[in-house]
Amino acid sequence: MENQSLTSEEFLALIYRLPVLNESTFSNLRKQTQTQPELLKEIFSSFFEDVNEMIAGLKTAAEQKDYQNYTSTLHTLKGLAGTIGASRLHEVTNLLYSKARNNDFSDAANGVPLLHQCIIELKDELEGKI
């Protein structure tokens, strides 16, 4: 989903068609941790701690126009989101990262609240699953 010629409205419409959580990836994580059920909780607890720090860092970087830090943090967040199967978060991050790599920071400040919303949705989706 790397069509950067979409309007913001078109992009949001596409994003909200994606599942919040890739069930296949989540199922694989669950299988890999089935002998240690607490490990799955630790993985997601650590993920949310790290991501909350990253979101705060992204907000600061966008406000200060520190685009090198902004781009680097997006790259890390994109990888983490993909690893745990956070589909919607991964796609939003991927778009912002692709734009940043092309020196397009027009959505830098507006992207942070959208990333935060994806995290809230992921927490809600995981409720009762871990």
WOVEN-V615602 format. One record per pair of residues at least 12 apart in sequence whose ideal C-beta (glycine too) atoms are under 10 Angstrom apart, sorted by the first residue. I is the first residue (numbers start at 1). J is the second residue. If there is no record, write none. Layout:
((I;J) (I;J))
This chain:
((1;14) (1;15) (1;17) (1;18) (1;90) (1;91) (1;94) (1;95) (2;91) (2;94) (2;95) (2;98) (3;95) (4;95) (4;98) (4;99) (4;102) (4;104) (6;95) (8;107) (8;110) (8;114) (11;91) (11;92) (11;95) (11;107) (11;114) (12;92) (12;114) (14;91) (14;95) (15;87) (15;88) (15;89) (15;91) (15;92) (15;95) (15;114) (15;117) (15;118) (16;88) (16;121) (17;88) (18;87) (18;88) (18;89) (18;90) (18;91) (18;92) (18;118) (19;85) (19;86) (19;87) (19;88) (19;125) (20;85) (20;86) (20;87) (20;88) (20;89) (20;118) (20;120) (20;121) (20;122) (20;123) (20;124) (20;125) (20;126) (21;84) (21;85) (21;86) (21;87) (21;88) (21;89) (21;121) (21;122) (21;124) (21;125) (21;126) (21;129) (22;81) (22;82) (22;84) (22;85) (22;86) (22;87) (22;88) (22;90) (23;85) (23;87) (23;125) (23;129) (24;85) (25;82) (25;83) (25;84) (25;85) (25;86) (25;87) (25;90) (26;40) (26;44) (26;84) (26;85) (26;86) (26;87) (26;125) (26;126) (26;129) (26;130) (27;85) (28;85) (29;43) (29;44) (29;83) (29;84) (29;85) (29;130) (30;129) (30;130) (33;130) (37;130) (38;130) (40;126) (40;129) (40;130) (41;126) (41;130) (42;130) (43;83) (43;84) (43;130) (44;84) (44;86) (44;122) (44;123) (44;126) (44;129) (44;130) (45;130) (46;80) (47;80) (47;81) (47;83) (47;84) (47;86) (47;119) (47;122) (47;126) (48;119) (48;122) (48;123) (48;126) (50;76) (50;77) (50;80) (51;76) (51;77) (51;80) (51;81) (51;84) (51;86) (51;89) (51;115) (51;116) (51;118) (51;119) (51;122) (52;116) (52;119) (53;73) (54;73) (54;74) (54;76) (54;77) (54;80) (54;93) (54;115) (54;119) (55;73) (55;77) (55;112) (55;113) (55;115) (55;116) (55;118) (55;119) (56;73) (56;112) (56;116) (57;69) (57;70) (57;72) (57;73) (57;76) (57;77) (57;112) (58;70) (58;71) (58;73) (58;74) (58;77) (58;93) (58;96) (58;108) (58;109) (58;111) (58;112) (58;115) (58;116) (59;108) (59;109) (59;111) (59;112) (59;113) (59;115) (59;116) (60;73) (60;112) (61;73) (61;74) (61;105) (61;108) (61;112) (62;96) (62;105) (62;107) (62;108) (62;109) (62;110) (62;111) (62;112) (63;108) (63;109) (63;112) (65;105) (65;108) (65;109) (66;108) (67;100) (67;103) (67;105) (67;108) (68;100) (70;96) (70;97) (70;100) (70;105) (70;108) (70;109) (70;111) (70;112) (71;96) (71;97) (71;99) (71;100) (71;101) (71;103) (71;105) (71;108) (72;97) (72;100) (73;93) (73;97) (73;100) (74;92) (74;93) (74;94) (74;95) (74;96) (74;97) (74;98) (74;99) (74;100) (74;101) (74;108) (74;111) (74;115) (75;93) (75;94) (75;97) (75;100) (75;101) (76;93) (76;97) (77;89) (77;90) (77;92) (77;93) (77;94) (77;96) (77;97) (77;115) (77;119) (78;90) (78;91) (78;92) (78;93) (78;94) (78;95) (78;96) (78;97) (78;98) (79;93) (79;97) (80;93) (81;93) (81;94) (81;115) (81;118) (81;119) (81;122) (82;94) (84;122) (84;126) (85;122) (86;118) (86;119) (86;121) (86;122) (86;125) (86;126) (87;118) (87;122) (87;125) (88;114) (88;115) (88;117) (88;118) (88;119) (88;121) (88;122) (88;125) (89;114) (89;115) (89;116) (89;117) (89;118) (89;119) (89;121) (89;122) (90;118) (91;118) (92;107) (92;111) (92;114) (92;115) (92;117) (92;118) (93;111) (93;114) (93;115) (93;118) (95;107) (95;111) (95;114) (96;108) (96;110) (96;111) (96;112) (96;114) (96;115) (97;111) (99;111))
